[in-house]
Amino acid sequence: MKYLITLFVSIFLISCTTQNSSKYTQIQYEAGACFGFCPIFKMTINPDRTAVIEAEHFTFSNERSKDVFSQPKEGTFTATIKQSDFDKMIALLEDADLKSLKNEYKNRNVSDLPTAYLRIKFADGTSKNIEDYGKNGTPKLKLIYNFMEDLRMNQTWEKINK
């Protein structure tokens, strides 16, 4: 009986360790400015699901006025990403096969599009940085960008500075 209990405890501990390990040591998404009212922010997500968002303009507000640019930045916020959203984000990153993607995507025909920056640090010590002017690099990247931008609105962000 004691061997059976030891076996179950060992399996439980191994499964917990496996779930908490991640291929990523940091995931960062940055949404750059455009000539309109695009959200401008940088979000950093850690393997423990803690996240920080440095919000400049139009990140959380729906106000669409040029006067916003003369106001101070929105501030720095923190949250713990919901487990289901974190799992979905990891699945999107895995599906995109990030290491095989180009480092730069550009839409040279339009001059007022926002730029997405996706910066990934892997647990193996490597990193991948993707700059995507127009946020249209590949269909899978577009899904990642949309998901990351949705995190602004579907998580509980708390302001940590004024």
N, C-alpha and C positions, 0 to 999 in steps of 0.2 A: 504494500500500500504506500509506504513512504517513497518508493521509487516512482510510483505513478504520480504522486503529488509533485515530486521533484521534476519529473518530465513536464507536467502541465505548467509549472512555474517557469521552467526554462523556456518553453515554447512561448509563453506570454511575454517574458522579458525580451526575447529575440524579436517577436513581432512588434513590440513597442519601439525597440531600437530601429528596426527597419522603417517603420512609419515616420519616425522623426528625422531620419537622415534624408538629406536632400542633395540633388545634383547641383543645386544653386546656393551660393553663399550670399548673393545679393541680386535683386532684380530692380532695375531703375527704369522708369519711363518718364520722359520729359516731353511736354507739349509746348511747342514754340509759338510765337506770335504770328499773326497774319495782319492784313490791312483792315480787318473788320473786328469782330467781337469773339474771336476764338479764345477758348480757355488757355491760360498761360500758367503752367505749374510744373513742378518736378516731384515725382513720387518715388520713394525708395521703400522696398519691401524686403524684409529679412526672412530667413528660413523658419523663425519662430512665429511668423505671421504678423509681427509688429511692423507698422508702416508709418512713415513720415511723409507729409505732403507740404511742400513749400509753395504756397499759393500766391501768385502775383495778381492777376486780374481775371475776372469772369470764371473763376474756378468753381465757386459755390453759388454765385449770384446769377440771377437772370436779367439783371439790369443791363441794358444795351445802350450805353451812352458814351460818347467820346470823353465826357467829363471824368469817367472812371480812371482814365490814364493819369490824370493829375492828382488822384487820391493815392494814399499810401497802399503798399501791397497788402493783400488780404491777411497774410501771416503764415505761421507754421502750425500745422495740425498733426495729431497723432491718432492712430487707431490700431486695433487688432483686427486683421482681415478675417472675416467669417471662414470657418473651416471649409465649408462647401465651395465658397468663392475661391479660396486659396487652391483647393484641389482642381477646380476647373481651370484656373490660371496655369497651373503646372501642366495640366493636360494640353492646353493650347500651345504652351511653349514646347512641349515634347513633340507635338504633332507638326510644328513648324520646322523641325530639324534645323535649329538656329545656326549651328556651326557651318552648315553648307550654304547659307545665304550670303549674298553680297554685303559689303560693308556700307554701301551707299546706293540709294535709289533717288532719282531726280526726275521731276517733271519740268522740263526746260521751257515748255510752251506757255506757262502761266507764271506771273510774277508776284502773286499775292497769296500764296498758299502757306499754311502752317507746316512746320517741320516736326516730325516725331523722332525722338532719340530713344532707342532701346539699348540699354547697357546691361549686360548679363555677366556676372562673375560666377564661374563654375567651381565646384568643390575640388576639381583636379588642378586648380591654379590658373586655368586659362580664362579668357574673357572674350566676349563678342560685343562689338559696338556697331549698331546700325543707325545710320542717319537717313531719314526718308522724307525728302521734300515733297509735300503733297499727300503724305500718309497713304500711299497707294502702291507700295513696293511689290507685294504679292498678296493674293487673297488671304493666306493664312496670317500674314503680318497685319493686314487690315482687321481681321478678327481680334487679334491681340490688342491692337490700338483701341478698338471700340470697347473691348472688355475693360482695359485699364482706365479708360475715360469714364466708364460707368461706375467704377469703384469710388469715384468722387461723390456720387450721389446715393449709393446703396450701402455704405458703411457708416459707422458712428464715429465721426471725426470730432476730436476735442482740440480746441485752440490751446497751444502751449506758450504763445507769446502774444503780446499786444501790438 
